[in-house]
């Protein structure tokens, strides 16, 4: 035995209530038209029958008809005056008055004399069915009122045919009853359609309320996510600043240690003491490198890292690696080789210092963990079909390799519980994490492959091809962790919440407006990296609002724009300086649209791809 569905029961109750209200409202409105029309038709019938029927009978019938009609109006007068629906008792009085009016119309044939004229009979025959049909139309909202009118009207009318000696009287009686059944069926059909319409409206209202509730929940969730993201960003910057300050504080005494150890090495010390001084010097240099890595990581996390673009080539990079690491490898009895592949004359726009830093991290670790054999560095530069180029660097060694348990966490920060003890003691985990962070800044990637014997670390990233006419020559491209500022203009709350959630996931700072006035005010007050124009605005068509944006007398008129469009055959399409994204919007096309309109700003586009 199960429990009843409370939601379904509540829905059924709401439907019944709304149906009752609709019927009462329609009956009340129709009574204002039906009663005056009924009196007019009664007066017209009396005029037609005046010469064929006794005047006393006609006047008495008309007087009772007028009284019953006014009683119908009086039953609903108080509800109409107070602009409310009639109560049960008022509705009962109206139904009784309606039944009386129907009975009076059904009795019209009995007012005819024993031998009525043809025009009098035709008048009654025409008026009676017409009034029954009219009552059905005006009162069809409630089958009870229809029945209260036409059952006595057509029932009494049919009995009159039975009293006539004409041979077709039975046939006319049957036709009258069939006509009454048809009218009742029509009223029942209209009532069923009314029920279906009310049910549809109730379902629509219910869906609208659920949509509003979901939209409000999404808005609250987005607000909480924004608050959490701000708190996390603030905490990350605070942690990065603390690491930076600690590194700077430690650099002072560390420099003193390294200086004193160098003086000890230059002094005439016994061999054992000289070895200890050399060990101190080596440890100090290693600690200095670790502090430098901490400073770089903290700068990246705090959004203060800069990539200084310059012309570099694979050959130049190879020369620097050979000059720096050949002595170290030979001192350890290892072979060191640098191989070049691809287009050796290809000149790229990149930060040589950061690329060389990644290569140095891989090469230093390879020499450190290799006892026999050698280290081989492979560098390749190839031009792509889109005019850009890719630089790939591979460092192979014949060392001890990386334990399988540690391979999935090599580039993670401070994953001590999963790192091999030798890697942890050597302090290479921090450098590998730094290499991954630097690669991400360059929109590249790092990775590891196990060899037999040894290991292979690689770095690969896309770069622009340099030329002497390059207008960006000598530039400094700031690639930071700043969050792009996006303005969303959308009048629909649910769609606005969806856009807000997607843009938050792209690590963007989002401001939302729902009208053209608020949008222009926001653009005039602040600078935004891009504008996302939705499908609707509360005060203007989006197409007209776009024209207003482009007509602004400031640089805000050039704000990159992503526009939502319905019924597109592609998820995203570039049109002029704008991008069109198909609605309902999905995350990937929206991200592609933002990347397309920000292609003129390499720093912003790179940051969006990095954080998305």
C-alpha positions in Angstrom: 0.0 0.0 0.0 1.6 3.2 -1.1 1.2 6.8 -0.1 -0.7 9.2 -2.4 1.3 11.5 -4.6 0.9 14.9 -2.8 2.1 16.7 -5.8 -0.5 15.1 -8.1 -3.2 15.6 -5.6 -2.3 19.3 -5.2 -2.3 19.7 -9.0 -5.7 18.1 -9.4 -7.1 20.3 -6.6 -5.7 23.4 -8.3 -7.2 22.4 -11.6 -10.6 21.9 -10.0 -10.5 25.2 -8.3 -9.4 27.0 -11.5 -12.1 25.3 -13.6 -14.8 26.3 -11.1 -13.6 29.9 -11.1 -13.5 30.0 -14.9 -17.0 28.7 -15.2 -18.4 31.2 -12.7 -16.5 34.0 -14.4 -17.9 33.1 -17.8 -21.5 32.6 -16.5 -21.4 36.0 -14.7 -20.1 37.7 -17.9 -22.6 36.0 -20.2 -25.6 36.8 -17.9 -25.2 40.5 -18.6 -25.8 39.8 -22.3 -28.2 36.8 -22.1 -30.8 38.5 -19.8 -31.4 41.7 -21.9 -31.5 39.6 -25.1 -34.0 37.2 -23.5 -36.3 40.1 -22.6 -36.0 41.6 -26.1 -36.9 38.3 -27.8 -39.8 37.8 -25.4 -41.2 41.2 -26.3 -40.7 40.5 -30.0 -42.6 37.2 -29.7 -45.5 39.0 -28.0 -45.8 41.5 -30.8 -45.8 38.7 -33.4 -48.6 36.8 -31.5 -50.6 39.8 -30.5 -53.2 39.4 -33.1 -53.3 35.6 -32.8 -53.4 35.1 -29.0 -55.4 36.7 -26.2 -53.7 39.8 -24.8 -54.2 38.8 -21.2 -52.3 35.6 -21.7 -49.5 37.3 -23.6 -49.1 40.1 -21.0 -49.1 37.6 -18.1 -46.5 35.5 -19.8 -44.4 38.6 -20.6 -44.7 39.8 -17.0 -43.6 36.5 -15.5 -40.7 36.3 -18.0 -39.6 39.8 -17.1 -39.7 39.0 -13.4 -37.7 35.8 -13.8 -35.2 37.6 -16.0 -34.6 40.3 -13.5 -34.4 37.7 -10.7 -31.5 36.1 -12.7 -29.7 39.4 -12.8 -30.4 40.1 -9.1 -28.9 36.7 -8.1 -25.5 37.8 -9.5 -25.8 41.5 -8.9 -24.0 41.6 -5.5 -21.1 39.5 -6.8 -20.8 41.7 -9.9 -21.0 44.9 -7.9 -18.2 43.8 -5.5 -16.2 42.3 -8.4 -16.1 38.9 -7.0 -17.2 35.4 -8.1 -20.8 34.4 -7.0 -21.2 32.1 -4.0 -22.9 28.7 -4.0 -26.3 30.1 -2.9 -26.2 32.9 -5.5 -25.3 30.4 -8.2 -28.3 28.2 -7.0 -30.7 31.1 -7.2 -29.4 31.9 -10.7 -29.9 28.3 -11.8 -33.5 28.2 -10.5 -34.3 31.5 -12.3 -32.7 30.1 -15.4 -34.9 26.9 -15.2 -38.0 29.1 -14.8 -37.1 31.2 -17.9 -36.5 27.9 -19.8 -39.9 26.6 -18.7 -41.6 29.8 -19.8 -40.1 29.5 -23.2 -41.1 25.9 -23.4 -44.7 26.9 -22.6 -45.1 29.3 -25.5 -47.0 26.8 -27.7 -49.7 26.5 -25.0 -50.5 30.2 -25.4 -51.7 29.6 -29.0 -55.5 29.2 -29.5 -57.1 25.9 -30.4 -56.9 26.7 -34.1 -53.8 28.9 -34.4 -52.9 30.7 -37.6 -50.0 29.5 -39.6 -47.8 32.6 -38.9 -48.4 32.1 -35.1 -47.3 28.5 -35.2 -44.2 29.4 -37.4 -43.3 32.1 -34.9 -43.3 29.7 -32.0 -41.5 27.0 -33.9 -38.7 29.4 -34.9 -38.4 31.3 -31.6 -38.3 28.3 -29.3 -35.3 26.3 -30.8 -33.5 29.6 -31.4 -33.7 30.6 -27.8 -32.6 27.1 -26.7 -29.6 27.3 -29.0 -28.7 30.8 -27.8 -28.9 29.7 -24.2 -26.5 26.9 -24.9 -24.0 29.2 -26.5 -24.1 31.8 -23.7 -24.1 29.3 -20.9 -21.9 26.5 -22.3 -19.2 27.1 -19.7 -21.4 25.3 -17.2 -23.4 22.3 -18.2 -25.7 22.6 -15.2 -26.9 26.0 -16.4 -27.4 24.7 -19.9 -29.4 21.8 -18.6 -31.4 24.0 -16.3 -32.5 26.0 -19.3 -33.0 23.6 -22.2 -34.4 20.6 -20.4 -37.6 22.4 -19.2 -37.8 24.4 -22.3 -37.5 21.6 -24.9 -39.2 19.1 -22.6 -42.4 21.2 -22.2 -42.1 22.1 -25.9 -42.0 18.4 -26.9 -45.1 17.6 -24.7 -47.0 20.1 -26.7 -46.4 18.2 -29.9 -47.8 15.0 -28.2 -51.1 16.9 -27.5 -51.6 17.7 -31.2 -53.7 15.4 -33.4 -51.4 15.7 -36.3 -50.0 12.3 -37.5 -46.4 13.7 -37.4 -46.6 14.8 -33.8 -44.6 11.8 -32.6 -41.9 12.4 -35.2 -41.7 16.1 -34.1 -41.4 15.1 -30.5 -38.5 12.8 -31.2 -36.8 15.5 -33.3 -37.1 17.9 -30.4 -35.6 15.4 -28.0 -32.8 14.7 -30.4 -32.2 18.4 -30.7 -32.0 18.7 -26.9 -29.5 15.9 -26.8 -27.3 17.6 -29.5 -27.3 20.8 -27.6 -26.3 19.0 -24.3 -23.5 17.2 -26.2 -22.2 20.5 -27.7 -22.2 22.1 -24.2 -20.4 19.0 -22.8 -17.8 19.3 -25.6 -17.2 23.0 -24.9 -17.0 22.3 -21.1 -14.3 19.6 -21.8 -12.3 22.0 -23.9 -12.6 24.5 -21.1 -11.2 21.9 -18.7 -8.3 21.1 -21.0 -7.5 24.8 -21.4 -7.5 25.3 -17.7 -5.3 22.2 -17.1 -2.8 23.6 -19.7 -2.8 27.0 -18.0 -2.2 25.4 -14.6 0.6 23.2 -16.0 2.1 26.3 -17.7 2.0 28.3 -14.5 3.5 25.4 -12.6 6.3 25.1 -15.1 6.9 28.8 -14.9 7.1 28.7 -11.2 9.6 25.8 -11.3 11.6 27.7 -13.9 11.7 30.8 -11.7 12.7 28.7 -8.7 15.4 27.0 -10.7 16.6 30.3 -12.0 16.7 31.7 -8.5 18.6 28.7 -7.3 21.1 29.0 -10.2 21.5 32.7 -9.3 22.2 31.9 -5.7 24.6 29.1 -6.7 26.4 31.5 -9.1 26.7 34.1 -6.3 28.1 31.5 -3.9 30.5 30.3 -6.5 31.6 33.9 -7.2 32.1 34.5 -3.5 34.1 31.3 -3.1 36.2 32.1 -6.2 37.0 35.5 -4.8 37.9 34.1 -1.5 40.1 31.4 -3.1 41.7 34.0 -5.3 42.4 36.3 -2.4 43.8 33.4 -0.4 46.0 32.3 -3.3 47.4 35.7 -3.8 48.0 36.0 0.0 49.8 32.7 0.0 51.8 33.7 -3.1 52.8 37.0 -1.5 53.8 35.2 1.7 56.0 32.7 -0.3 57.5 35.6 -2.1 58.3 37.5 1.1 59.7 34.4 2.7 62.0 33.8 -0.3 63.3 37.3 -0.2 63.9 37.1 3.5 65.8 33.8 3.1 67.9 35.1 0.2 69.9 37.5 2.5 71.4 34.9 4.9 71.7 32.4 2.0 73.9 34.9 0.0 76.1 35.2 3.1 76.4 31.5 3.4 77.4 31.1 -0.2 79.8 34.0 0.0 81.5 32.6 3.1 81.7 29.1 1.5 83.3 30.6 -1.6 85.9 32.3 0.6 86.5 28.9 2.4 87.1 27.2 -1.0 89.6 29.9 -1.9 91.5 29.5 1.4 94.2 26.9 1.8 92.2 24.2 3.6 93.0 20.6 4.1 91.4 18.2 1.6 88.6 17.0 4.0 87.7 20.5 5.0 87.8 21.7 1.3 85.4 18.9 0.4 83.0 20.0 3.2 83.2 23.7 2.0 82.5 22.5 -1.6 79.5 20.6 -0.3 78.2 23.7 1.5 78.6 25.6 -1.7 76.7 23.0 -3.8 73.9 22.9 -1.2 73.7 26.7 -1.1 73.4 26.8 -4.9 70.7 24.2 -4.9 68.8 26.0 -2.2 69.2 29.2 -4.2 67.7 27.5 -7.2 64.8 26.3 -5.1 64.1 29.8 -3.8 64.1 31.0 -7.3 61.6 28.4 -8.2 59.4 29.4 -5.3 59.6 33.0 -6.4 58.5 32.1 -9.9 55.7 29.9 -8.7 54.4 32.6 -6.4 54.7 35.2 -9.2 52.5 32.9 -11.5 50.0 32.3 -8.7 49.8 36.1 -7.9 49.4 37.0 -11.6 52.7 38.9 -11.8 54.6 36.7 -14.3 55.6 38.3 -17.6 56.7 36.6 -20.8 59.2 38.8 -22.6 58.9 37.9 -26.3 62.0 37.9 -28.5 63.3 36.2 -31.6 64.6 32.7 -30.9 65.5 29.6 -32.9 66.0 25.9 -32.2 69.7 26.3 -33.1 70.2 29.1 -30.6 68.5 27.1 -27.9 70.7 24.1 -28.7 73.9 26.2 -28.5 72.9 27.5 -25.0 72.1 24.1 -23.7 75.3 22.6 -25.0 77.5 25.4 -23.5 75.8 25.1 -20.2 75.4 21.3 -19.6 78.3 19.7 -21.6 80.8 20.5 -18.7 78.4 19.1 -16.1 77.8 15.9 -18.0 81.5 15.4 -18.7 82.4 16.0 -15.1 80.1 13.1 -14.2 81.4 10.9 -17.1 78.3 11.1 -19.1 77.7 11.7 -22.8 75.7 14.8 -23.7 74.2 15.4 -27.1 71.7 17.9 -28.7 69.9 16.8 -31.9 68.0 19.3 -34.1 65.1 18.4 -36.4 62.6 20.3 -38.5 63.1 23.8 -40.0 66.4 25.0 -38.5 66.0 28.5 -39.9 62.6 29.0 -38.4 62.6 32.0 -36.0 59.9 32.1 -33.4 58.5 34.8 -31.0 59.0 33.4 -27.5 60.5 34.0 -24.1 63.9 32.4 -24.4 64.6 32.7 -20.7 61.4 30.7 -19.8 61.9 28.1 -22.5 65.5 27.7 -21.5 64.4 27.4 -17.9 62.1 24.4 -18.7 64.8 22.8 -20.7 67.3 23.3 -17.9 65.0 21.8 -15.3 64.6 18.6 -17.4 68.3 18.4 -18.3 69.5 19.1 -14.7 67.3 16.3 -13.4 68.4 13.9 -16.2 72.1 14.5 -15.3 71.5 14.2 -11.6 69.7 10.8 -11.8 72.0 9.3 -14.5 75.1 7.5 -13.4 76.1 5.7 -16.6 75.3 6.3 -20.3 74.3 9.8 -21.3 71.7 12.5 -21.8 70.2 13.4 -25.2 68.3 16.5 -25.9 66.1 16.7 -29.0 64.7 20.0 -30.3 62.4 20.3 -33.3 60.6 23.4 -34.8 57.9 22.9 -37.4 55.6 25.3 -39.2 51.9 24.5 -39.0 49.2 24.8 -41.7 47.7 27.8 -39.9 51.0 29.8 -40.2 51.9 29.3 -36.6 54.7 27.0 -35.4 55.3 24.4 -32.7 58.5 23.9 -30.7 59.1 20.5 -29.1 61.9 19.7 -26.7 62.7 16.2 -25.5 65.2 15.2 -22.8 66.2 11.5 -22.7 68.5 9.8 -20.2 69.7 6.4 -19.3 69.2 6.9 -15.6 67.2 5.1 -12.9 63.8 6.3 -14.3 60.8 7.2 -12.2 58.9 4.6 -10.1 55.5 3.8 -11.6 53.7 4.9 -8.4 55.1 8.5 -8.9 54.6 8.9 -12.6 51.1 10.3 -12.4 52.1 12.9 -9.9 55.4 14.1 -11.2 54.2 17.6 -12.1 52.0 18.2 -9.1 52.9 20.6 -6.3 54.1 19.0 -3.1 52.7 15.6 -3.7 55.0 14.1 -1.2 52.9 11.1 -0.3 53.1 9.8 -3.9 56.7 10.9 -4.8 59.6 8.6 -4.8 62.0 9.2 -1.9 65.0 9.9 -4.2 63.0 12.5 -6.1 61.8 14.1 -2.8 65.3 14.3 -1.4 66.7 15.7 -4.6 64.1 18.5 -4.5 63.0 18.1 -8.1 59.3 18.0 -7.5 59.1 21.8 -7.1 61.0 22.3 -10.3 58.8 19.9 -12.3 55.7 21.8 -11.0 57.3 25.0 -12.1 57.9 23.6 -15.6 54.2 22.7 -15.9 53.1 26.2 -14.7 55.5 27.9 -17.2 54.3 25.6 -20.0 50.7 26.6 -19.3 51.6 30.2 -19.5 52.8 29.6 -23.0 49.7 27.5 -23.9 51.9 24.4 -24.0 52.2 21.2 -22.1 54.8 19.0 -20.4 54.9 15.2 -20.1 56.8 12.1 -19.1 57.4 8.8 -20.8 59.2 5.7 -19.4 62.1 4.3 -21.4 64.1 1.1 -21.1 66.4 2.2 -19.6 65.8 5.8 -18.4 63.2 8.4 -18.9 62.0 11.0 -21.4 60.6 14.4 -20.4 59.1 16.6 -23.1 57.8 20.2 -23.5 55.7 21.4 -26.5 54.1 24.7 -27.2 52.7 26.8 -30.1 54.5 30.1 -31.1 54.1 32.8 -33.7 56.6 32.9 -36.5 58.8 36.0 -36.4 59.5 38.4 -39.2 61.3 41.7 -39.5 58.1 43.5 -40.3 56.4 42.0 -37.2 54.7 44.9 -35.5 55.1 43.1 -32.2 58.9 43.1 -32.3 60.4 44.0 -29.0 57.1 43.7 -27.1 56.5 42.6 -23.6 53.5 40.4 -23.3 52.0 40.2 -19.9 50.4 36.8 -19.3 48.9 36.9 -15.9 46.3 35.1 -13.9 43.9 38.0 -14.1 40.3 37.2 -14.8 38.7 38.6 -17.9 35.9 41.1 -17.3 32.7 40.1 -19.3 29.4 42.0 -19.5 26.3 39.9 -20.1 23.2 41.7 -21.5 20.2 39.3 -21.3 16.6 40.0 -20.3 15.7 36.4 -19.6 16.6 35.4 -16.1 17.1 31.6 -16.8 19.3 32.2 -19.8 21.2 34.9 -17.9 21.9 32.4 -15.1 23.2 29.8 -17.6 25.6 32.4 -19.2 26.7 33.4 -15.8 27.5 29.8 -14.8 29.5 29.1 -18.0 31.5 32.3 -17.8 32.3 31.7 -14.1 33.6 28.2 -15.1 35.9 30.1 -17.6 37.3 32.0 -14.6 35.8 35.3 -15.8 34.5 38.2 -13.7 30.9 38.7 -14.9 28.5 41.6 -14.6 24.9 41.1 -15.7 22.4 43.7 -17.0 18.9 43.1 -18.5 18.2 46.3 -20.4 19.8 48.6 -23.0 20.0 51.5 -20.5 21.9 49.5 -17.9 24.2 48.0 -20.6 25.2 51.4 -22.0 25.7 52.8 -18.5 28.0 49.8 -17.6 30.1 50.2 -20.8 30.5 53.9 -20.2 31.5 53.4 -16.5 34.0 50.5 -16.9 36.2 48.7 -19.5 35.2 45.2 -20.4 37.1 42.6 -22.3 34.0 41.4 -24.1 30.2 41.8 -24.3 27.9 38.8 -24.5 24.6 40.0 -26.1 21.6 37.7 -25.3 18.4 37.0 -27.2 16.2 39.5 -25.4 16.4 42.8 -23.5 13.6 44.3 -21.4 13.5 47.7 -23.1 14.8 47.2 -26.7 15.5 44.7 -29.4 19.1 43.4 -29.1 19.8 44.3 -32.7 19.0 48.0 -32.0 21.0 47.8 -28.8 24.1 46.5 -30.7 23.8 49.6 -33.0 23.7 51.8 -29.9 26.9 50.2 -28.5 28.7 50.7 -31.8 27.6 54.3 -31.8 29.1 55.2 -28.4 31.5 58.1 -28.5 34.3 56.2 -26.7 36.5 53.2 -27.0 33.6 51.2 -25.4 32.1 51.1 -29.0 35.0 48.7 -30.0 34.2 46.2 -27.2 34.4 42.6 -28.6 31.0 41.1 -28.8 29.6 37.6 -28.7 25.9 37.4 -29.8 23.4 34.7 -29.2 21.4 33.6 -32.2 18.6 31.1 -32.5 18.1 28.6 -35.4 21.8 28.6 -36.5 23.1 25.6 -38.5 26.5 25.7 -36.7 27.3 26.0 -32.9 29.5 29.1 -33.6 30.1 31.3 -36.5 32.4 34.4 -37.0 30.6 37.3 -38.6 32.8 40.4 -39.1 34.3 41.5 -35.8 31.6 39.6 -33.8 30.9 36.0 -33.1 27.5 34.3 -33.3 26.8 31.4 -30.8 23.7 29.2 -31.3 21.0 29.3 -28.6 20.4 27.3 -26.5 24.0 28.0 -25.6 26.5 25.3 -24.7 29.9 25.8 -23.0 32.3 24.9 -25.8 30.7 27.2 -28.5 30.6 30.0 -26.0 34.2 29.6 -25.2 35.1 29.4 -28.9 33.2 32.6 -29.6 35.1 34.4 -26.8 38.4 33.1 -28.2 37.4 34.3 -31.7 36.6 37.9 -30.7 39.6 38.2 -28.5 42.1 37.0 -31.1 43.4 40.6 -31.5 44.5 40.5 -27.8 47.0 37.6 -27.5 47.3 38.1 -23.7 43.5 38.0 -23.1 42.9 35.1 -25.5 45.8 33.1 -24.0 44.5 33.6 -20.5 41.0 32.6 -21.5 42.3 29.3 -23.0 44.6 28.7 -20.0 41.9 29.1 -17.4 39.1 27.5 -19.3 
